[in-house]
């Protein structure tokens, strides 16, 4: 059993290498090979059952006369063998319970002894360190993955922004994008609608990270494709919206402003 950090409950996590031999476990013979199994929705509240008591008290428990399933919890109700004896020890890291190890039914119906408890406690010390190290490694790996994802999203976002605003006589046009700590789907664009007209786009995609950056790229491409040659901003947005709606996943959307500047006429139409 491993401990859930948020709720302090225990969940059943049966772990073994594919070629390990675990005799007398869930009805397996000594020649059966087992694999990693993580049962779903099997939880123990602190203090409930033998494993729950061990987790709460942070003390080993040896029971050689198991006669009540109330002490075992529903986990064992469907077992294909009878539970006669149990030895359970906590997994501790700096006095913090990260789980428990529980073994049942010593071979040949021999009862568990203090020597068995000492051996399992010694094993639990090393197991707890290994489990904690594995969790830390996963956390570091996840942070590294997120860092790389944000780097990719940032490069994608900046590569799609215009290098320079258009230079048009009689107009002073400028733009600036200051990304937050989390890269999102913010963008702006200038579109040559025709020789006498230019489109301005400001958009914001819902979400953060790589998914938002990718959705921004798709939205930008759709809008540019519809804008070139079209003189009505409303029509461009309606067609773009239909395209984006067909391609968008649930929860993904973009908020955008689009206007067309009539250069000689000096008017801006939304």
Secondary structure, 3 states (H helix, E strand, C coil): CEECCCCCCEECCECCCCCCECCCCCCCCCCCECCCECCCCCEECCCCHHHHHHHHHCCCEEECCCCCHHHCCHHHCCCCCCCCCEEEEEEEECCEEEEEEEEECCHHHCCCCHHHHHHHHHHHHHHHHHHHHHHHHHHHHHHHHHHHHHHHHHHHHHHHCCCCCCCCCCCCCCCCCCCCCCCEEEEEEEEECCCCEEEEEEEEEEEEHHHHHHHHHHHHHHHHHHHCCCCCHHHHHHHHHHHHHHHCCCCCCEEEEEEEEECCCCEEEC
